[in-house]
Every structure is written in structure tokens, then in C-alpha cells.
């Protein structure tokens, strides 16, 4: 009888230790995924630092969801469900080779923490106001996925640049704008805190990918029909900086809020 009691007690202890270990592993796994990983700074991109240092094979190890651009500012970048897509100047979409490189990108592993459904006709500014009212604080990063039907979507992409690279405000003057009606697809983007000026885009930054993965671009405006909004609260931030002469020479002492606003709005 005594040996049986000892056996039962030992079994309970082993089960408790196993539960603690499994719980710890689960928490660590979430923590490992809850990181915004960024290549370079938006300030460097504004200054024309367009040479990529990080290959997409490597970038994909840090997230399955994100946005950015490609070597030489060759179009807009969307990562969705672990696949990288390049949106060329005419708005058409192509898969990105693993050995291609990026001069600026932001990725994370997307795990939704909150979900909303929006089925009223709002434009981009109204959508952002709605999100502002739904999100609890301005002081952390949010990855935002918006999937569904849009009665109107306006996007842009930019052409590849040649050296000597112009600043981003000049490069976007050659952008091409596309407009779509009654299109289904996914908006991929982030809301960053106000204090990241010069490092990332304060506020909202969205790229769009059509449901058939054929068209997309940087979002300039829209009209919502009915969409599902998923938000991943992201409290951790990691950044790697380029190791090249253009970055080292760039004057990155302060942000360019007016220039960045012009770039983001496509004006």
C-alpha cells in the first residue's frame, strides 16, 4: 500500500512538472512571435538608401506578415501567409525570389488578439478613425489585417530606381496609380506609435493584395463594403541596419514629417 501511494504521488509530481514545462514553452513561443522585425529605417529610405542588405530567405525567418519594398525601390512589397509578393509599377503581382533583397521591410508573425467586423461605407480616413477608437493605446505597435470586399480601392506602386538614387519624395513622382471597383482582397499593414518618427511611419501604413494575388499596391484610398479586421498587438521591436556606404553617409539626424506625409498620400 505504501509503495502504491509513493507511485501515485510521483506520478502526480511528474504530471505537474510536465504541465509547467509545456506552459512555459507555450508562453515563450508567443513571446518569440510577438516581435516587429524591421530592416533599416524609413528615414534612410526617404534619403534614397535603396540597396538591399537582407535577403527574403532570411527575412522570412522573422515573420509571415508584412510590408516594405525591394532592391532599388522596385515596387511595393506585401507578405501574407508567409509568402512574399512584389507589386510592380503597373500594379501586377509577382512572387519574390528568396535571394532577392530588401532595403526596407517590416514583418511579424501574425496572431490576432482582437477582431472586428465593419460593414459600413467608410473611406481610408474614416477607417483609421474607427481603428483609433477600437485600439487601446497609441504607444505600442499593431499589425493589422483587413480582409473582405471593397467597393473602391486606390493603390500605387513605384518604378525601380537607378543610381545615383533620388530621395523618396522625387521617386514617387513617377508612381502609377490604379483604381479598382468591387474588389476582394486583403490589406496588410501596421499602426506605429507617434514616437517612431524617422524610424518608421507614425500612424497607419497599408499595402493591398487582391484575393487572386494578381493586383495590389500601397493603399491611397478606399471605400469599405464589408470587411473583417484582425489586429495583432505587438509590444516588442527589433531593427537591423544596413551595412553599406549610402546608409553610413545619409544624414538621418531628424525625421521628415511633411515629406513622409507627401510620400504616404501619394501627392
N, C-alpha and C positions, 0 to 999 in steps of 0.2 A: 504493500500500500504506500509506504514512504517513497519507494522508488518511482511509483506511478505519479505521486504528487510532484516530485522533482522533475519528472519528464514533462508534465503539463506546464509547470512553471517555466521551464527552459523553453518550451515551445512558444509560450506567450511572449517571453522576452525577445526571442528571435523574430517573431512576427512584428513586435513593436519597433525593433531596430530597423527592420526592412521597410516599414511604413515611413519612418523618419527619413531614411535614406532616399526613398522614392519621392517623398515630398520635397526634399532638398534639391534633388535633381530636377524636378519639375519647375521649381521656383528659379533655379539657375538657368534653365532653358529659356524661360520667359524673359529673364533679365538679359540674356545674351541676344535675344531677338529685338529687344526694346531699345534699339540704338539707331539714331540717324547718322549715317555714314556719308561724309561729303568729300568730294575731290576738288581741291582748290577753293577759291573764293569768288563770289560774284563781282567783287571789286577788281580782281585780276582779269576776269572776262570783260568787264567794262573797258579795261585798258588795252584790250586786244591780245591777251595771252591765250592763244587758241591751240597751242601744241599740246597734244595729249601725253600724259605720263603713265596713265593707268589703263591696262588692257581690260576689255569687258569680261574675259575669262576670270580675271582676278576680282573685278568689281562685283560680279555675280555671287561671290562668296559672302558678301556683306548685306545682301537684301534681294527680295523678289519683287520689289515695287519701287518705282522712282522716275525721275525726270532729269534732263540735262541736255548736253549737246555732244557733238563728235569732233574728231580731229579737224582743225581748220574751220570750225564753226559750220560744218557741213550738215545743216538741217537740225531738226528738233528730235530729241530722244525721249522715248517712253519705255519704261519697263513695267510689264504687267504679268502676273502669274509666273515670274521667273524668266520671262523671255524679253529680250531687248529688241526694240523696233526703232528704225530710223525713218523720220518723216522728211522726205526730200523737198526741194523748193516748190514743186508743183502739188504738194500735199499727199503724194503717194507714199506708201509704207513698204519698207523692206526689212527683213531680218538683219541683225547686226552680227558680223563675223566675230568670233571670240578673240581674234588677235587685233581687231580694231581698237582704237584708243580714244579716251575722252579727256578733254581739258577741264570740264566742269560737269559734275553729276551729283545727285543726292538720292540715296537709296535707303531702304529699311526693309525688314521682314514685316509684312502687313498682318496684324492680328487685331481685328476690330474690337474696340472697347465700348462703343456706343453706335446705335443705328437709328436712322430717321427715314421716314418716307415723306417726300414732298411732291404734291400733285397739283400745284397751282402755278400759273404762268408768271414766272419771275425772270428778270434779266440777270446778268452777271453781278451787278452791284447789289441787287436785291437778294440774290443768293448768298452773297458774302455777309450781308447784314443779318440774314437768317442764321447763318452759321455762327456769327459773333454772339447772337443771343443764346445759342444752344451749347456753346463751348464754355467750360467753367473758368478759364483763365487765359490771359494773353501771354503768360510767362513761360510756357513750355511749347514744344513743337507738336504739331498734329499732322499725321499722314491722313489724307482724305481721298476716298474712292467714291465716285458718284456714277452710278450705273443705271441706264434706263433709256428713255426716249426724250429727244429734244426736238421741239418744233422748229428751232432755229439754232444753228451753231456757226460761229465765225472764227476761223483759225488763220494762223500764218505760219510760214516757215521761211528760212533764210538761206541764201546761197553760200557755197563753200568760198572761203577767202584765200587769197594768195599773199605771200609776204612781199613787202612789209605790211603786216596786218593793220587794218584801220581799227579805231576804237569801235565798241559795240554800237554806239549811237549812230555812227556812219554806216556800219554794216547793215543795220536793219532798214536803212532807207531803200535797199534793194529787195526787201521782203516781197513775197507773193501772198495775197490774201485769198482764202477760199470761203465760200458760204454754202451751207447745207440746210435743207429743209426736211423736217420729219425724219431725222436720222437717229438710229440707235447706236449706243456706244458707251465708252467709259472715260470719265475724266480722272486723271491721275495727278495728284498734287499735294501741296503742303501749305499749312499756315505756320509761319515762323514768327517768333517774338519781335517786338519793335527794336530791341537792343542788338539785333544781329546786323544792323546797317553796315554795309561794307563786306560782310562775311557771306550773307545770303540775302534773299529778298524778304524784307519785313512784310508781313501780311501774307496774302494768298498768291500762289503761283501754280497754274494748272496747264497740263497738256491733255489733248484728247486723242482717243483711238477709236475708230468706228468698230462696230460689232463684228464686221467681216475682216477686220485687220487690213483694210485696203487704203483708208484715208485717215488723216489726222493733222495735228499741229498744235502750236501754242494757242491757248484759248484767249480770244479778244472780246467776245460777247456771246450771248446765248439767250434762248428762251426755253425754260423747262416745260416739258409736258408732264411726265411722271417719272420720278427717279427714286432710287434707293441710295441713301447717303450712309457710308460707313466711315467711322473715324477711329484711328489708332493713336492713342495718347503716347507720346514718345518723349521721355524725360532725359534721355542720355544722348550725347552728341560727340562724334569723333570726326576729325578732319585730317586729311593728308594733303600736304602742299607740294606743288610741282618742284622738280629739281632741274630747272633749265634757266638759261641766261635771260630770257624775256621776263620770267617771273621775278628773278633777282633784281632786274633793273627797274621794274614797274614801281611807280610812285603810288603806294597803297595807304598813304597816311590817313585819308579820310574817305568816307563814302560819297557817292554822287546821287543823292535822293531824287533830284529833278531829272537827271539823265536816265536813272533807272526807271522812274515812272514813265518816261517817254518810251523806253525800250519795252517795258511790260505792256503798255497800252497800244504799242504798235504805231505810234504817231511820229 
